[in-house]
Structure formats: C-alpha cells, structure tokens
Amino acid sequence: MRRSALAKKLAWLAATLAAVVTFNFLLFRVLPGDPVQLYARSGHLTPAAAAQLRTLFGLDKPMWEQFWIYVRGLAHGDLGFSLTYGRPVVDIIAERMMNTLLLVGVATVFVVAIGVIMGVVSASRRGSKIDSATVFGSLVLWSMPTFWVGMLLIFGLGVAVKAFPITGISTAGATYSSPMGAPLDVVRHLILPTITLALVDIGQFVLITRSSLVDVLTEDFMTTAKAKGMSKRRMVWRHGMRNAMLPVVTASALYIGLVAGGAIQVETVFSWPGMGELTYQAVTRRDYPVLEACFLVFAVTVIMANFLSDLLYLWLDPRVREA
C-alpha cells in the first residue's frame, strides 16, 4: 500500500477520534439534569457546598473553557473525578478494564473459533440437513436478547442445578488452600457470562464464514483444484479459507470493539465488576465524569478495532496493498 494511502487512513483516524471526543463532551453537557443539584436536593449538600462542587468540577465555567480543560486533561491521561466514588476516573476504569478484557477476551476466542469451524462445516455441506440445522440455529441464537439468555442460564445452571456461581468475579470472603484456588474460583465465575456471550454472538460468525466460503467454493480456481483430484478437506481449509477470511477478519476486529459495549448487559446481569457494570452504575447515579469516560473508551475501542481490521486487510489481500 502506498504511503499516501496509509497517511490518508491515519488522517481519517485522527479526524474520527477528534469528532468522537467533541461529541462525547457535548453529549453530557446537553443532557437534562444537574448531578450537583441532585445531591443538593437529597439534603446532604447546602447551596454553598453545591456551588463549591460546581467550581471544583469546572461546571461554572463557559462551555468552550470546559472543553479546553477536558481536552487538556485527556492529553495528560486525566478523565476527571468521579462524583460518587470520590476518586479519579482513570483509576476506577483501570480496575474495571482488566475484568472486562478477561471476559471479552475469553468469549471472543470461543466465539470466533467455534463460529468459524461451524461455518466451514456448514458451507462444505451446503444443502444438507447439517447445513440447514446450523443456519437455523445460528439465526435463532443471534436473535436472542443477551440479558434474557443470561437470566435463563442463571435460573437453569445457577439456581436450579447450582452448577456455577451466578454473581461477581470471585466468592466473597473465600479462603483458598492452594495457590490455584483463587484463579479457579475466577474461572468458575467466568463460565456463565462467557457462555451467554458465546451463545448470542456465535451465530454471526457461523453465517459470515458460511456465506464467504460458499462464494469462494464456486470460483474457477476451486473448480480447477477439484478437477486435479485435490481432497475436499485440503481444498476447503488450505485454499478456500485463505480467500474467505477477509469478511471473518473484519467481523472479528469489529466484534472485539462492539462486544466491549455489548458486555454491559452481561456484566449487569451477572454483577461482573467490569466496564459494563460501571457504565450501568454511572447511568443510575448520574455520575457524568464516569459515564463520559466509559463512552469514550467504548468509542475509541471500536474505532481502533476498525483501523486494525484495515491493516489486517493489507496483510491478507495483496490486491488491497496494490490499490
């Protein structure tokens, strides 16, 4: 790929990030309601104390000055100060981010791996009962609400069978007799949220892989490989998948960004202490600095995932490099 094209992509990336930062700032300034007044109405703050809080958080300054302070803070890694936690927002997000990355990372591995394998099996047996059942099952799973699937698993595997814990990331007050006790406890708490994300999201990778591979299998070079006596397994996995991977790569990169926001429902249902639950708590408490930072993290994650998918295109498809 030419340097000019790469520079253009980087310029678009910078412009998109700037637009997201501006929109993220304005969105929470035009919403109705004043978090400081909310606390003042509760009786815990006097009018003088409320005025001091506005001054402390810069809410009494003109909008342009607030924006400049906001951008300058972002440049120094300052995401503001939480109204409810009484701590810097960056510290709160740093704690929660690792839990979300654990959940999203494990779920992504299972979703992509199983979805691609099932998509290949379905495409290589197009028109069979296995293909029809796989497509139907994928459509059904993909249409299910995430929170509903999570609640079904809680009642079925958590409450009725009592096979897995249903809340938190670890057992409260637990003592472990071995060094592996704590990690295994986290794994047990991770199972139900991971299954929830996998069941809902695996269908899109099955359908994307199947559709892309079906198109590739009808190409002339695949017909030639079949005429030469190449085995079906080698033809599908070695030649077919290499040419069918571009849509899968795009979906995988975007999925990593989108599932971070989609995990809000899962983390809320299972009380998983990650970015999703933090966002929900910030909404209910009107903690605008935390909510603003969460939205910014989600948006930047999606943008960067999209940018990385473009770079993966360059590596996988020579035609894109030559464009």
C-alpha positions in Angstrom: 0.0 0.0 0.0 1.3 3.4 -0.9 2.4 5.8 1.9 -0.1 8.4 0.8 -3.0 5.9 1.3 -1.7 5.0 4.7 -1.3 8.6 5.6 -4.9 9.2 4.5 -6.1 6.4 6.7 -4.2 7.9 9.7 -5.7 11.3 8.9 -9.2 9.8 8.9 -8.4 8.0 12.2 -7.3 11.3 13.8 -10.3 13.1 12.5 -12.7 10.4 13.7 -11.1 10.4 17.2 -11.4 14.2 17.3 -15.1 14.1 16.3 -15.8 11.4 18.9 -14.0 13.4 21.7 -16.1 16.5 20.7 -19.4 14.7 20.5 -18.6 12.8 23.8 -18.0 16.2 25.5 -21.1 17.9 24.2 -23.4 14.9 24.7 -23.2 15.0 28.5 -23.4 18.8 28.7 -26.8 19.0 26.9 -28.5 16.1 28.8 -31.2 17.3 31.2 -30.5 17.3 34.9 -27.7 18.5 37.1 -25.8 15.9 39.2 -24.8 18.5 41.8 -28.4 19.7 42.2 -29.4 16.1 42.5 -27.2 15.7 45.6 -28.3 19.1 46.9 -32.0 18.0 46.7 -31.2 14.9 48.7 -30.4 17.1 51.7 -26.7 16.2 52.0 -25.5 19.4 50.5 -26.1 23.0 51.3 -26.4 25.5 48.4 -22.9 26.8 49.3 -21.5 23.3 49.2 -23.2 22.7 45.8 -21.6 25.9 44.5 -18.2 24.8 45.7 -18.7 21.5 43.9 -19.6 23.2 40.6 -16.4 25.3 41.0 -14.4 22.2 41.8 -15.6 20.3 38.7 -15.5 23.3 36.5 -19.2 23.3 35.8 -19.4 27.1 36.4 -17.1 27.9 33.5 -18.1 28.7 29.9 -18.6 25.7 27.6 -15.5 26.5 25.5 -13.3 26.6 28.6 -14.7 23.4 29.9 -13.9 21.8 26.5 -10.4 23.1 26.6 -9.9 21.7 30.2 -11.4 18.4 29.0 -9.1 18.0 26.0 -6.0 19.1 28.0 -6.9 16.6 30.7 -7.3 13.8 28.1 -3.8 14.6 26.8 -2.4 14.0 30.3 -4.5 10.9 31.0 -6.9 12.8 33.2 -10.5 11.6 32.7 -12.0 13.6 35.6 -13.1 13.0 39.1 -16.0 10.7 40.0 -18.9 12.4 41.7 -20.0 9.2 43.5 -16.8 7.3 44.1 -14.7 10.3 45.1 -11.7 9.1 43.1 -10.0 9.8 39.8 -12.0 8.2 37.0 -8.9 6.8 35.4 -8.1 4.7 38.5 -11.7 3.3 38.5 -11.6 2.4 34.8 -8.1 0.8 35.2 -9.5 -1.6 37.8 -12.6 -2.5 35.8 -11.0 -2.7 32.4 -9.0 -5.8 33.2 -12.1 -7.7 34.3 -13.9 -6.7 31.0 -10.8 -7.7 29.0 -10.8 -11.1 30.7 -14.5 -11.7 29.9 -14.3 -10.3 26.3 -11.1 -12.0 25.5 -12.2 -15.5 26.5 -15.6 -15.0 24.9 -14.0 -13.8 21.6 -11.7 -16.8 21.4 -14.6 -19.2 21.8 -17.0 -17.3 19.5 -14.6 -16.9 16.6 -13.0 -20.3 16.8 -16.3 -22.3 17.1 -18.2 -20.0 14.8 -15.6 -20.3 12.0 -15.4 -24.1 12.4 -19.2 -24.5 12.3 -19.4 -22.1 9.3 -16.8 -24.1 7.4 -18.7 -27.4 8.1 -21.9 -25.8 7.1 -20.5 -24.4 3.8 -18.8 -27.6 2.8 -22.1 -29.5 3.2 -24.3 -26.9 1.7 -27.9 -28.1 1.2 -27.6 -30.9 3.7 -29.6 -31.3 6.9 -26.5 -30.3 8.9 -26.3 -27.1 6.9 -30.0 -26.3 7.4 -29.8 -27.0 11.1 -26.7 -24.9 11.6 -28.1 -21.9 9.7 -31.5 -22.1 11.6 -29.8 -22.5 14.9 -27.4 -19.6 14.2 -30.3 -17.3 13.3 -32.3 -18.3 16.4 -29.3 -17.7 18.7 -28.4 -14.4 17.1 -31.9 -13.1 17.6 -32.0 -13.8 21.3 -31.6 -10.8 23.7 -28.3 -11.1 25.7 -29.8 -10.3 29.1 -32.6 -12.9 28.5 -30.1 -15.7 27.7 -28.1 -14.7 30.8 -31.2 -14.9 33.1 -32.1 -18.3 31.6 -28.6 -19.6 32.4 -28.8 -18.1 35.9 -32.1 -19.9 36.7 -31.1 -23.1 34.9 -27.5 -23.7 35.7 -27.1 -21.4 38.7 -30.2 -21.6 40.8 -31.8 -24.9 39.8 -28.7 -27.1 39.2 -26.3 -24.9 41.3 -23.5 -25.9 39.0 -21.9 -22.5 38.7 -21.8 -19.2 40.7 -24.1 -16.5 39.3 -22.7 -13.3 40.6 -19.4 -11.5 40.9 -15.9 -12.4 39.9 -15.0 -14.4 43.0 -16.5 -15.8 46.1 -16.8 -13.1 48.8 -14.8 -13.9 51.9 -13.4 -17.2 50.5 -10.1 -18.6 51.7 -8.1 -20.8 49.4 -5.9 -23.8 50.5 -3.7 -23.7 47.4 -2.2 -21.1 45.0 -4.6 -22.2 42.3 -7.7 -21.8 44.4 -8.2 -18.1 43.5 -7.7 -18.5 39.7 -10.0 -21.5 39.6 -12.6 -19.5 41.5 -12.5 -16.8 38.9 -12.8 -19.4 36.1 -15.9 -20.8 37.7 -17.5 -17.3 37.9 -16.4 -16.7 34.3 -18.2 -19.7 32.8 -21.8 -18.4 32.7 -21.1 -14.9 31.4 -18.8 -16.4 28.7 -21.5 -18.9 27.7 -24.0 -16.1 27.5 -21.9 -14.0 25.1 -20.9 -17.1 23.1 -24.4 -18.3 22.6 -25.7 -15.0 21.4 -22.7 -13.9 19.2 -21.6 -17.2 17.7 -24.3 -17.2 15.1 -22.9 -14.2 13.2 -19.6 -15.8 12.7 -21.2 -19.0 11.5 -23.3 -17.2 8.9 -20.4 -14.8 7.8 -18.0 -17.7 7.4 -20.5 -19.9 5.6 -21.6 -17.1 3.2 -18.0 -16.1 2.4 -16.8 -19.7 1.9 -19.8 -20.7 -0.3 -18.9 -17.8 -2.6 -15.2 -18.9 -2.7 -16.1 -22.6 -3.4 -17.9 -21.5 -6.6 -14.8 -19.7 -8.0 -13.0 -21.1 -11.0 -9.7 -21.9 -9.2 -11.6 -24.1 -6.8 -13.2 -26.0 -9.7 -9.7 -26.4 -11.1 -8.4 -27.8 -7.8 -11.3 -30.2 -7.6 -10.6 -31.3 -11.2 -7.0 -32.0 -10.3 -8.1 -34.5 -7.7 -7.4 -32.5 -4.6 -9.1 -33.8 -1.5 -12.1 -31.8 -0.3 -10.6 -31.1 3.2 -7.4 -29.7 1.7 -9.4 -27.7 -0.9 -11.6 -26.1 1.7 -9.1 -25.5 4.5 -6.0 -24.7 2.6 -7.3 -22.8 -0.4 -10.9 -21.9 0.4 -10.4 -20.4 3.8 -7.5 -18.3 2.8 -9.7 -16.5 0.4 -12.7 -16.4 2.6 -11.0 -14.9 5.6 -11.4 -11.2 4.8 -15.0 -10.9 6.0 -14.2 -13.0 9.0 -11.3 -10.8 9.9 -13.4 -7.7 9.6 -16.1 -9.2 11.8 -13.6 -10.3 14.3 -11.9 -6.9 14.6 -15.2 -5.1 14.9 -16.6 -7.7 17.3 -13.8 -7.1 19.8 -14.8 -3.4 19.9 -18.6 -3.9 19.8 -18.7 -6.7 22.4 -17.0 -4.3 24.9 -20.1 -2.2 24.8 -22.4 -5.2 24.4 -21.0 -6.7 27.6 -23.0 -4.0 29.6 -26.0 -6.3 29.7 -24.0 -9.4 30.6 -21.9 -7.7 33.3 -25.1 -6.1 34.8 -27.0 -9.4 34.9 -24.1 -11.3 36.4 -22.8 -8.4 38.5 -19.4 -8.8 36.8 -17.2 -5.9 38.0 -16.2 -4.6 34.6 -16.7 -1.6 32.3 -20.3 -2.7 31.5 -21.4 -2.7 35.1 -19.6 0.5 35.8 -21.5 2.1 32.9 -24.8 0.9 34.3 -24.0 2.2 37.7 -22.9 5.6 36.3 -26.2 5.9 34.5 -28.3 5.2 37.5 -26.2 7.5 39.7 -25.8 10.3 37.1 -22.1 10.2 37.6 -21.3 12.1 34.4 -17.5 12.0 34.5 -17.5 8.2 34.8 -20.2 7.8 32.1 -18.4 10.2 29.8 -15.1 8.2 30.2 -16.8 4.9 29.7 -18.4 6.1 26.4 -15.1 7.4 25.3 -13.3 4.1 26.0 -16.0 2.2 24.1 -15.9 4.5 21.1 -12.1 4.6 20.9 -12.1 0.7 21.1 -14.4 0.4 18.2 -12.5 2.9 16.1 -9.2 1.3 16.8 -10.6 -2.1 16.1 -11.8 -0.9 12.7 -8.4 0.6 11.9 -6.7 -2.6 12.8 -9.0 -4.5 10.5 -7.9 -2.3 7.7 -4.3 -3.1 8.4 -5.1 -6.8 8.5 -6.6 -6.4 5.1 -3.3 -5.2 3.8 -1.6 -8.3 5.1 -4.2 -10.8 3.9 -5.1 -9.4 0.5 -2.3 -8.3 -1.9 -4.9 -6.6 -4.1 -5.6 -4.1 -1.3 -1.8 -3.3 -0.9 -1.6 -2.5 -4.6 -4.6 -0.2 -4.6 
